[in-house]
Amino acid sequence: MSITKKTRLFALVAALAMVLAACGSDSGSGSTTTTGSSGDLELKKPGTLVVCTDVPYPPMEFVQDGDYTGFDIELMRAIAEDLGLTMEVAEPGWEAITGGLAFETDCDVAASSITITDERKENVDFSDPYFEAEQSLLVKEGSGISDLADMAGKKLAVQTGTTGHFYARDNGPEGIEIVEFQDADGPLLAMEAGQVDGFMTDLVVTQDFVNSHEGFEVVATYPTDEVYGLAVKKDGAPNLLAALNASLKKLRDNGTYDRIYNEWFGN
């Protein structure tokens, strides 16, 4: 074989190898690998960070004037900018997020006030903690209720599958009637309509509600050592998870996290 023919053959083999490598990079999982300043990120869409959330859950995530906002959303907006990505928001539902199914089709990352628990770790991978939370009991003023123990024989609203739901289930008095709702808006509407006597959920949510609605009060809080984490696909996004953690640290170090926090919760 002549040197010229050998050279052409080697060039052809090299080109074929590149094509095969490109084809082999598609795992069929619906995700792509995007290379940027933070490395190779496992994303659904090149250049776009798809953030899944469950609204309304003010002040953490909700829609205002047609746009998504809230502490979680603005934090994710800052992270996306730091990673050189645009951001999209999707709503696959709370159980799809915490159960991990949403990451098969919809989400790159979920930011939805998700408390890190061992049970949820079986379905998703979590970032480093980014927010501390505790449970609280919301009631109408003058209700005579001052603690969870006073809810015997009364109706307590919870959002299904939340830590508030689990806390009420495990610590509520005998005779309490736990009324489950699929979203966080349902319990608040039921409170306003007088259909339930109390609502147990994260303090950040009940305090925000009290600040904007007369006639309600938070009568008790329950430290539970809860922390929120960002969720990604279980064993499916190690590079993205590392990038999220690095960005969270960077935003804390340069003051961006504190600025966003103070915008929503004050000093």
C-alpha positions in Angstrom: 0.0 0.0 0.0 1.4 3.4 -0.9 2.0 6.2 1.7 -0.7 8.3 0.0 -3.3 5.5 0.2 -2.3 4.8 3.8 -2.7 8.5 4.7 -6.2 8.6 3.1 -7.2 5.4 4.9 -6.1 6.7 8.3 -7.9 10.0 7.6 -11.1 8.0 6.8 -10.8 5.8 9.9 -10.3 8.9 12.1 -13.3 10.6 10.6 -15.4 7.5 11.0 -14.3 7.3 14.7 -15.4 10.9 15.3 -18.8 10.2 13.8 -19.3 7.1 15.9 -18.2 8.9 19.0 -20.7 11.7 18.3 -23.5 9.1 17.8 -22.5 7.2 20.9 -22.8 10.4 23.1 -26.6 10.2 22.8 -27.6 7.9 25.6 -31.3 8.1 24.7 -32.1 9.6 28.1 -33.4 12.9 26.6 -30.4 14.8 28.0 -27.4 16.4 26.3 -23.9 17.3 27.5 -23.1 21.0 27.5 -19.6 22.2 27.9 -19.2 25.5 29.6 -17.1 27.3 32.2 -18.3 24.8 34.8 -17.4 21.7 32.8 -19.6 19.2 31.1 -23.2 19.6 32.4 -26.0 17.0 31.9 -28.8 19.3 30.5 -32.1 18.6 28.8 -31.4 21.5 26.4 -28.0 22.8 25.4 -27.3 26.2 27.0 -30.5 26.1 29.1 -31.0 25.2 32.8 -34.5 23.8 33.2 -35.6 24.4 36.8 -38.6 22.5 38.1 -40.7 23.9 41.0 -44.1 23.6 42.6 -46.1 26.8 42.9 -47.6 28.6 44.7 -45.4 28.5 47.7 -44.7 32.2 48.5 -42.3 33.7 49.3 -40.1 30.8 48.0 -41.7 30.2 44.6 -44.8 31.7 43.0 -46.1 33.5 39.9 -46.4 37.3 39.9 -47.6 39.3 36.9 -47.1 36.2 34.7 -43.5 35.6 35.8 -42.0 33.1 38.2 -40.3 34.7 41.2 -39.5 34.1 44.9 -36.4 33.3 46.8 -35.7 29.9 45.2 -36.4 31.2 41.7 -34.2 34.3 42.0 -31.4 32.2 43.6 -31.6 29.8 40.6 -31.6 32.7 38.2 -28.3 33.9 39.8 -26.9 30.3 39.6 -27.9 30.0 35.9 -26.3 33.3 35.1 -23.1 32.3 37.0 -23.0 29.1 34.9 -23.5 31.0 31.6 -26.9 29.5 31.0 -30.4 30.7 30.3 -33.1 29.5 32.7 -36.5 27.9 32.0 -39.1 27.0 34.7 -41.3 23.9 34.6 -44.0 22.6 36.9 -44.2 18.8 36.8 -45.8 18.5 40.3 -44.5 18.0 43.8 -44.6 14.2 43.9 -43.0 13.9 40.5 -40.1 16.1 41.8 -39.6 14.4 45.1 -40.2 10.9 43.6 -37.6 11.6 40.9 -39.8 11.0 37.9 -39.7 14.6 36.8 -35.9 14.3 36.0 -36.6 11.7 33.4 -38.4 14.1 31.1 -38.7 17.7 32.5 -36.0 18.8 34.9 -32.3 19.5 35.1 -32.7 20.7 38.7 -35.5 21.3 41.1 -35.7 24.3 43.4 -38.9 24.0 45.4 -38.2 24.3 49.2 -37.3 20.6 49.2 -36.2 19.4 52.6 -33.3 17.0 52.4 -34.5 13.6 53.9 -33.1 10.1 53.7 -36.3 9.0 52.0 -36.0 11.5 49.3 -32.3 10.7 48.8 -33.4 7.4 47.5 -35.0 9.1 44.6 -32.9 12.2 43.9 -29.4 13.6 44.6 -29.2 16.8 46.6 -26.9 19.7 46.5 -25.3 21.2 49.6 -27.9 22.7 51.9 -28.9 26.3 51.0 -31.7 27.2 53.5 -32.7 26.4 57.0 -36.4 25.8 57.9 -38.7 24.9 60.7 -42.3 23.9 61.0 -45.1 26.1 62.2 -48.8 26.1 63.1 -51.1 28.7 61.4 -54.5 29.4 62.9 -57.1 32.1 62.9 -56.7 34.8 65.6 -58.8 34.0 68.7 -59.2 30.4 67.9 -58.1 29.2 71.3 -55.4 27.0 69.7 -51.9 27.6 70.9 -50.1 24.4 70.1 -50.4 21.2 68.0 -51.8 19.5 71.1 -54.9 21.7 71.0 -55.8 20.3 67.6 -57.5 17.2 69.1 -60.9 16.9 67.5 -60.0 19.6 64.9 -59.0 19.7 61.3 -55.4 20.3 60.4 -54.5 21.1 56.8 -51.2 19.8 55.3 -49.7 19.5 51.9 -49.3 15.8 51.0 -45.8 14.4 51.2 -44.2 17.5 52.9 -42.3 17.5 56.2 -45.2 19.4 57.7 -47.5 16.5 56.8 -45.0 14.0 58.3 -44.5 16.1 61.5 -48.3 16.4 62.1 -48.8 12.7 61.4 -46.1 11.7 63.9 -46.7 14.3 66.6 -50.4 15.2 66.4 -52.7 14.4 69.3 -55.3 11.6 69.3 -58.4 12.7 67.5 -56.8 15.1 65.2 -58.2 15.0 61.6 -55.4 15.6 59.1 -56.8 17.0 55.8 -54.4 16.5 52.9 -54.0 18.9 49.9 -51.9 18.2 46.8 -50.6 21.8 46.6 -49.6 24.5 49.1 -52.3 26.8 47.9 -55.2 24.5 48.9 -54.6 24.7 52.7 -54.4 28.4 52.7 -57.6 28.7 50.7 -59.2 26.3 53.1 -58.0 28.4 56.1 -59.6 31.5 54.6 -62.8 29.7 53.9 -62.9 28.3 57.5 -62.9 24.7 56.3 -60.0 23.7 58.5 -58.8 24.9 61.9 -55.1 25.0 61.3 -52.3 24.5 58.7 -48.9 23.1 59.4 -46.1 23.9 57.1 -42.7 25.7 56.9 -42.5 28.9 58.9 -41.3 31.0 56.0 -44.7 30.3 54.2 -47.0 30.8 57.2 -45.2 34.0 58.2 -45.5 35.4 54.7 -49.2 34.6 54.8 -49.7 36.4 58.1 -47.9 39.4 56.8 -50.4 39.8 54.0 -53.6 38.5 55.5 -55.4 39.9 58.6 -57.0 37.7 61.2 -54.4 34.9 61.2 -51.4 34.1 63.4 -48.6 31.7 63.8 -49.0 30.3 67.3 -46.2 27.8 67.5 -43.0 26.8 65.8 -41.2 23.5 65.8 -37.4 23.3 65.2 -36.8 20.2 63.1 -33.2 20.8 61.9 -34.6 20.9 58.4 -32.5 22.2 55.5 -33.4 22.7 51.8 -31.4 21.3 49.0 -31.5 21.6 45.2 -32.4 18.2 43.6 -31.1 16.6 40.5 -31.5 13.2 38.8 -30.4 10.3 41.0 -26.9 9.1 39.9 -27.5 10.9 36.6 -26.0 14.4 36.9 -22.7 14.4 38.8 -21.2 17.3 36.8 -24.3 19.4 37.1 -24.4 18.7 40.9 -20.8 19.7 41.3 -21.4 22.9 39.3 -24.4 23.8 41.4 -22.5 23.3 44.6 -19.6 25.4 43.3 -22.0 28.2 42.3 -23.8 28.1 45.6 -20.5 28.6 47.4 -19.4 31.3 45.0 -22.7 33.2 45.5 -22.4 33.0 49.3 -18.8 34.2 49.2 -19.4 37.1 46.9 -22.5 38.4 48.8 -25.1 37.5 46.1 -26.8 35.0 48.3 -27.2 37.5 51.1 -28.5 40.1 48.8 -31.2 37.8 47.4 -32.0 36.6 51.0 -32.4 40.2 52.3 -34.6 41.1 49.4 -37.1 38.5 50.5 -36.7 38.2 54.2 -34.9 41.3 55.4 -31.9 41.4 57.6 
